[in-house]
């Protein structure tokens, strides 16, 4: 007694299954190459050529000291660490702020979009010997975290003496 005699209940032929598998393989082979591996090319600076670590483009150098986390001093100026900031030692291991409180260290650092210090790398002597831009060079086209040196309104300036747009 054969119960599967109706053609719609029989499994598809082997050639159809093979055609579906081949189409999937060809489709995956035509997928674009992952770009995440190539993004860092051209974005690292010259510490890696001297035997140091790769730092992202826009990394600045400064003298760093943790006062009382998240308060820090960076190049003699009071600053703050961002929430979730990472500090890496010269051995590239994560360091807590309590372990380095009060120590003056030469570091490379990056800022987040709000201007807070996001990542800090304590430098080895080899990395410290390589020249790098410091805070004088802004990481954006403008530097919103420093007061402008141009004219300012003290609230008592007559209207006709206020600076015009573009001055």
Rosetta constraint file for C-alpha pairs under 8 A:
AtomPair CA 4 CA 9 HARMONIC 6.63 0.50
AtomPair CA 4 CA 10 HARMONIC 6.85 0.50
AtomPair CA 5 CA 9 HARMONIC 7.84 0.50
AtomPair CA 5 CA 10 HARMONIC 7.84 0.50
AtomPair CA 6 CA 10 HARMONIC 7.09 0.50
AtomPair CA 12 CA 16 HARMONIC 6.53 0.50
AtomPair CA 12 CA 17 HARMONIC 7.17 0.50
AtomPair CA 13 CA 17 HARMONIC 6.91 0.50
AtomPair CA 14 CA 18 HARMONIC 6.18 0.50
AtomPair CA 15 CA 19 HARMONIC 6.13 0.50
AtomPair CA 16 CA 20 HARMONIC 6.40 0.50
AtomPair CA 17 CA 21 HARMONIC 6.38 0.50
AtomPair CA 18 CA 22 HARMONIC 6.20 0.50
AtomPair CA 19 CA 23 HARMONIC 6.19 0.50
AtomPair CA 20 CA 24 HARMONIC 6.37 0.50
AtomPair CA 21 CA 25 HARMONIC 6.33 0.50
AtomPair CA 22 CA 26 HARMONIC 6.18 0.50
AtomPair CA 23 CA 27 HARMONIC 6.04 0.50
AtomPair CA 24 CA 28 HARMONIC 6.14 0.50
AtomPair CA 25 CA 29 HARMONIC 6.15 0.50
AtomPair CA 26 CA 30 HARMONIC 6.30 0.50
AtomPair CA 27 CA 31 HARMONIC 6.57 0.50
AtomPair CA 35 CA 39 HARMONIC 6.36 0.50
AtomPair CA 39 CA 43 HARMONIC 7.66 0.50
AtomPair CA 40 CA 44 HARMONIC 6.59 0.50
AtomPair CA 40 CA 56 HARMONIC 7.64 0.50
AtomPair CA 43 CA 56 HARMONIC 5.81 0.50
AtomPair CA 43 CA 57 HARMONIC 4.82 0.50
AtomPair CA 44 CA 48 HARMONIC 7.73 0.50
AtomPair CA 44 CA 54 HARMONIC 5.59 0.50
AtomPair CA 44 CA 55 HARMONIC 5.45 0.50
AtomPair CA 44 CA 56 HARMONIC 5.22 0.50
AtomPair CA 44 CA 57 HARMONIC 5.60 0.50
AtomPair CA 45 CA 54 HARMONIC 6.84 0.50
AtomPair CA 45 CA 55 HARMONIC 6.44 0.50
AtomPair CA 45 CA 56 HARMONIC 7.30 0.50
AtomPair CA 45 CA 57 HARMONIC 6.68 0.50
AtomPair CA 46 CA 50 HARMONIC 7.00 0.50
AtomPair CA 46 CA 130 HARMONIC 7.27 0.50
AtomPair CA 47 CA 51 HARMONIC 6.63 0.50
AtomPair CA 47 CA 52 HARMONIC 4.90 0.50
AtomPair CA 47 CA 53 HARMONIC 6.20 0.50
AtomPair CA 47 CA 54 HARMONIC 6.66 0.50
AtomPair CA 47 CA 55 HARMONIC 7.74 0.50
AtomPair CA 47 CA 126 HARMONIC 7.99 0.50
AtomPair CA 47 CA 127 HARMONIC 5.55 0.50
AtomPair CA 47 CA 130 HARMONIC 6.16 0.50
AtomPair CA 48 CA 52 HARMONIC 4.49 0.50
AtomPair CA 48 CA 53 HARMONIC 5.12 0.50
AtomPair CA 48 CA 54 HARMONIC 5.30 0.50
AtomPair CA 50 CA 126 HARMONIC 7.11 0.50
AtomPair CA 50 CA 127 HARMONIC 7.43 0.50
AtomPair CA 50 CA 130 HARMONIC 7.81 0.50
AtomPair CA 51 CA 126 HARMONIC 7.25 0.50
AtomPair CA 51 CA 127 HARMONIC 7.75 0.50
AtomPair CA 52 CA 124 HARMONIC 7.79 0.50
AtomPair CA 52 CA 126 HARMONIC 6.64 0.50
AtomPair CA 52 CA 127 HARMONIC 5.45 0.50
AtomPair CA 53 CA 127 HARMONIC 7.72 0.50
AtomPair CA 55 CA 59 HARMONIC 6.64 0.50
AtomPair CA 58 CA 110 HARMONIC 7.06 0.50
AtomPair CA 58 CA 139 HARMONIC 5.75 0.50
AtomPair CA 59 CA 108 HARMONIC 6.21 0.50
AtomPair CA 59 CA 109 HARMONIC 5.51 0.50
AtomPair CA 59 CA 110 HARMONIC 5.09 0.50
AtomPair CA 60 CA 108 HARMONIC 5.42 0.50
AtomPair CA 60 CA 109 HARMONIC 5.39 0.50
AtomPair CA 60 CA 110 HARMONIC 6.36 0.50
AtomPair CA 60 CA 132 HARMONIC 6.94 0.50
AtomPair CA 60 CA 133 HARMONIC 5.77 0.50
AtomPair CA 60 CA 134 HARMONIC 5.04 0.50
AtomPair CA 60 CA 135 HARMONIC 6.41 0.50
AtomPair CA 61 CA 106 HARMONIC 7.42 0.50
AtomPair CA 61 CA 107 HARMONIC 5.72 0.50
AtomPair CA 61 CA 108 HARMONIC 4.36 0.50
AtomPair CA 61 CA 109 HARMONIC 6.25 0.50
AtomPair CA 61 CA 132 HARMONIC 6.37 0.50
AtomPair CA 61 CA 133 HARMONIC 6.29 0.50
AtomPair CA 61 CA 134 HARMONIC 4.73 0.50
AtomPair CA 61 CA 135 HARMONIC 7.12 0.50
AtomPair CA 62 CA 74 HARMONIC 6.30 0.50
AtomPair CA 62 CA 75 HARMONIC 5.65 0.50
AtomPair CA 62 CA 106 HARMONIC 5.95 0.50
AtomPair CA 62 CA 107 HARMONIC 5.57 0.50
AtomPair CA 62 CA 108 HARMONIC 6.37 0.50
AtomPair CA 62 CA 109 HARMONIC 7.55 0.50
AtomPair CA 62 CA 134 HARMONIC 6.16 0.50
AtomPair CA 62 CA 135 HARMONIC 7.28 0.50
AtomPair CA 63 CA 73 HARMONIC 7.88 0.50
AtomPair CA 63 CA 74 HARMONIC 5.56 0.50
AtomPair CA 63 CA 75 HARMONIC 4.89 0.50
AtomPair CA 63 CA 76 HARMONIC 7.59 0.50
AtomPair CA 63 CA 104 HARMONIC 6.61 0.50
AtomPair CA 63 CA 105 HARMONIC 5.65 0.50
AtomPair CA 63 CA 106 HARMONIC 4.72 0.50
AtomPair CA 63 CA 107 HARMONIC 6.20 0.50
AtomPair CA 64 CA 72 HARMONIC 7.15 0.50
AtomPair CA 64 CA 73 HARMONIC 5.80 0.50
AtomPair CA 64 CA 74 HARMONIC 4.75 0.50
AtomPair CA 64 CA 75 HARMONIC 6.55 0.50
AtomPair CA 64 CA 103 HARMONIC 7.97 0.50
AtomPair CA 64 CA 104 HARMONIC 5.76 0.50
AtomPair CA 64 CA 105 HARMONIC 5.14 0.50
AtomPair CA 64 CA 106 HARMONIC 6.13 0.50
AtomPair CA 64 CA 107 HARMONIC 6.39 0.50
AtomPair CA 65 CA 72 HARMONIC 5.65 0.50
AtomPair CA 65 CA 73 HARMONIC 5.17 0.50
AtomPair CA 65 CA 74 HARMONIC 6.64 0.50
AtomPair CA 65 CA 100 HARMONIC 7.78 0.50
AtomPair CA 65 CA 101 HARMONIC 6.79 0.50
AtomPair CA 65 CA 102 HARMONIC 5.90 0.50
AtomPair CA 65 CA 103 HARMONIC 5.57 0.50
AtomPair CA 65 CA 104 HARMONIC 4.97 0.50
AtomPair CA 65 CA 105 HARMONIC 6.35 0.50
AtomPair CA 66 CA 70 HARMONIC 7.62 0.50
AtomPair CA 66 CA 71 HARMONIC 6.46 0.50
AtomPair CA 66 CA 72 HARMONIC 4.41 0.50
AtomPair CA 66 CA 73 HARMONIC 6.40 0.50
AtomPair CA 66 CA 97 HARMONIC 6.63 0.50
AtomPair CA 66 CA 100 HARMONIC 6.73 0.50
AtomPair CA 66 CA 101 HARMONIC 4.77 0.50
AtomPair CA 66 CA 102 HARMONIC 5.76 0.50
AtomPair CA 66 CA 103 HARMONIC 7.09 0.50
AtomPair CA 67 CA 71 HARMONIC 5.66 0.50
AtomPair CA 67 CA 72 HARMONIC 5.09 0.50
AtomPair CA 67 CA 73 HARMONIC 6.79 0.50
AtomPair CA 67 CA 101 HARMONIC 5.99 0.50
AtomPair CA 67 CA 102 HARMONIC 5.95 0.50
AtomPair CA 68 CA 72 HARMONIC 6.86 0.50
AtomPair CA 68 CA 101 HARMONIC 7.02 0.50
AtomPair CA 69 CA 80 HARMONIC 7.96 0.50
AtomPair CA 69 CA 81 HARMONIC 7.49 0.50
AtomPair CA 69 CA 97 HARMONIC 6.36 0.50
AtomPair CA 69 CA 98 HARMONIC 7.76 0.50
AtomPair CA 70 CA 80 HARMONIC 5.45 0.50
AtomPair CA 70 CA 81 HARMONIC 5.05 0.50
AtomPair CA 70 CA 82 HARMONIC 7.48 0.50
AtomPair CA 71 CA 78 HARMONIC 7.14 0.50
AtomPair CA 71 CA 79 HARMONIC 6.05 0.50
AtomPair CA 71 CA 80 HARMONIC 4.76 0.50
AtomPair CA 71 CA 81 HARMONIC 6.60 0.50
AtomPair CA 72 CA 78 HARMONIC 5.93 0.50
AtomPair CA 72 CA 79 HARMONIC 5.21 0.50
AtomPair CA 72 CA 80 HARMONIC 5.55 0.50
AtomPair CA 72 CA 81 HARMONIC 7.01 0.50
AtomPair CA 73 CA 77 HARMONIC 5.27 0.50
AtomPair CA 73 CA 78 HARMONIC 4.60 0.50
AtomPair CA 73 CA 79 HARMONIC 5.67 0.50
AtomPair CA 74 CA 78 HARMONIC 6.40 0.50
AtomPair CA 74 CA 79 HARMONIC 6.39 0.50
AtomPair CA 79 CA 116 HARMONIC 7.42 0.50
AtomPair CA 79 CA 117 HARMONIC 7.78 0.50
AtomPair CA 80 CA 116 HARMONIC 5.75 0.50
AtomPair CA 80 CA 117 HARMONIC 6.30 0.50
AtomPair CA 81 CA 85 HARMONIC 6.03 0.50
AtomPair CA 81 CA 116 HARMONIC 5.57 0.50
AtomPair CA 81 CA 117 HARMONIC 4.72 0.50
AtomPair CA 81 CA 118 HARMONIC 6.22 0.50
AtomPair CA 82 CA 112 HARMONIC 7.47 0.50
AtomPair CA 82 CA 116 HARMONIC 5.03 0.50
AtomPair CA 82 CA 117 HARMONIC 5.57 0.50
AtomPair CA 82 CA 118 HARMONIC 5.34 0.50
AtomPair CA 83 CA 118 HARMONIC 7.85 0.50
AtomPair CA 84 CA 118 HARMONIC 7.50 0.50
AtomPair CA 85 CA 117 HARMONIC 7.08 0.50
AtomPair CA 85 CA 118 HARMONIC 4.67 0.50
AtomPair CA 85 CA 119 HARMONIC 5.67 0.50
AtomPair CA 85 CA 120 HARMONIC 7.85 0.50
AtomPair CA 86 CA 94 HARMONIC 6.77 0.50
AtomPair CA 86 CA 95 HARMONIC 7.71 0.50
AtomPair CA 86 CA 118 HARMONIC 6.59 0.50
AtomPair CA 86 CA 119 HARMONIC 5.00 0.50
AtomPair CA 86 CA 120 HARMONIC 6.22 0.50
AtomPair CA 87 CA 94 HARMONIC 5.69 0.50
AtomPair CA 87 CA 95 HARMONIC 5.48 0.50
AtomPair CA 87 CA 96 HARMONIC 7.03 0.50
AtomPair CA 87 CA 97 HARMONIC 7.71 0.50
AtomPair CA 87 CA 119 HARMONIC 6.00 0.50
AtomPair CA 87 CA 120 HARMONIC 4.62 0.50
AtomPair CA 87 CA 121 HARMONIC 5.90 0.50
AtomPair CA 87 CA 122 HARMONIC 7.50 0.50
AtomPair CA 88 CA 92 HARMONIC 5.14 0.50
AtomPair CA 88 CA 93 HARMONIC 5.18 0.50
AtomPair CA 88 CA 94 HARMONIC 4.50 0.50
AtomPair CA 88 CA 95 HARMONIC 5.60 0.50
AtomPair CA 88 CA 120 HARMONIC 6.14 0.50
AtomPair CA 88 CA 121 HARMONIC 4.80 0.50
AtomPair CA 88 CA 122 HARMONIC 6.06 0.50
AtomPair CA 89 CA 93 HARMONIC 5.30 0.50
AtomPair CA 89 CA 94 HARMONIC 6.29 0.50
AtomPair CA 89 CA 95 HARMONIC 6.11 0.50
AtomPair CA 89 CA 121 HARMONIC 6.19 0.50
AtomPair CA 89 CA 122 HARMONIC 4.98 0.50
AtomPair CA 89 CA 123 HARMONIC 7.42 0.50
AtomPair CA 90 CA 121 HARMONIC 7.12 0.50
AtomPair CA 90 CA 122 HARMONIC 5.18 0.50
AtomPair CA 90 CA 123 HARMONIC 5.34 0.50
AtomPair CA 90 CA 124 HARMONIC 5.26 0.50
AtomPair CA 92 CA 121 HARMONIC 7.58 0.50
AtomPair CA 95 CA 99 HARMONIC 6.82 0.50
AtomPair CA 95 CA 100 HARMONIC 7.79 0.50
AtomPair CA 96 CA 100 HARMONIC 7.22 0.50
AtomPair CA 97 CA 101 HARMONIC 6.03 0.50
AtomPair CA 105 CA 122 HARMONIC 6.75 0.50
AtomPair CA 106 CA 122 HARMONIC 6.25 0.50
AtomPair CA 106 CA 123 HARMONIC 6.12 0.50
AtomPair CA 106 CA 128 HARMONIC 7.33 0.50
AtomPair CA 107 CA 120 HARMONIC 6.45 0.50
AtomPair CA 107 CA 121 HARMONIC 5.40 0.50
AtomPair CA 107 CA 122 HARMONIC 4.55 0.50
AtomPair CA 107 CA 123 HARMONIC 5.37 0.50
AtomPair CA 108 CA 120 HARMONIC 5.83 0.50
AtomPair CA 108 CA 121 HARMONIC 5.21 0.50
AtomPair CA 108 CA 122 HARMONIC 6.71 0.50
AtomPair CA 108 CA 123 HARMONIC 7.02 0.50
AtomPair CA 109 CA 117 HARMONIC 6.90 0.50
AtomPair CA 109 CA 118 HARMONIC 7.32 0.50
AtomPair CA 109 CA 119 HARMONIC 5.41 0.50
AtomPair CA 109 CA 120 HARMONIC 4.39 0.50
AtomPair CA 109 CA 121 HARMONIC 6.25 0.50
AtomPair CA 110 CA 117 HARMONIC 5.96 0.50
AtomPair CA 110 CA 118 HARMONIC 5.71 0.50
AtomPair CA 110 CA 119 HARMONIC 5.30 0.50
AtomPair CA 110 CA 120 HARMONIC 6.78 0.50
AtomPair CA 111 CA 115 HARMONIC 5.47 0.50
AtomPair CA 111 CA 116 HARMONIC 5.34 0.50
AtomPair CA 111 CA 117 HARMONIC 4.39 0.50
AtomPair CA 111 CA 118 HARMONIC 4.98 0.50
AtomPair CA 111 CA 119 HARMONIC 7.00 0.50
AtomPair CA 112 CA 116 HARMONIC 5.57 0.50
AtomPair CA 112 CA 117 HARMONIC 6.38 0.50
AtomPair CA 112 CA 118 HARMONIC 5.57 0.50
AtomPair CA 115 CA 145 HARMONIC 7.07 0.50
AtomPair CA 123 CA 127 HARMONIC 5.69 0.50
AtomPair CA 123 CA 128 HARMONIC 5.79 0.50
AtomPair CA 124 CA 128 HARMONIC 6.10 0.50
AtomPair CA 125 CA 129 HARMONIC 6.26 0.50
AtomPair CA 126 CA 130 HARMONIC 7.10 0.50
AtomPair CA 133 CA 137 HARMONIC 6.38 0.50
AtomPair CA 138 CA 142 HARMONIC 6.64 0.50
AtomPair CA 138 CA 143 HARMONIC 5.77 0.50
AtomPair CA 139 CA 143 HARMONIC 7.60 0.50
AtomPair CA 151 CA 163 HARMONIC 6.68 0.50
AtomPair CA 152 CA 163 HARMONIC 7.81 0.50
AtomPair CA 153 CA 157 HARMONIC 6.20 0.50
AtomPair CA 153 CA 162 HARMONIC 6.88 0.50
AtomPair CA 157 CA 161 HARMONIC 6.51 0.50
AtomPair CA 157 CA 162 HARMONIC 6.58 0.50
AtomPair CA 158 CA 162 HARMONIC 6.73 0.50
AtomPair CA 163 CA 167 HARMONIC 6.18 0.50
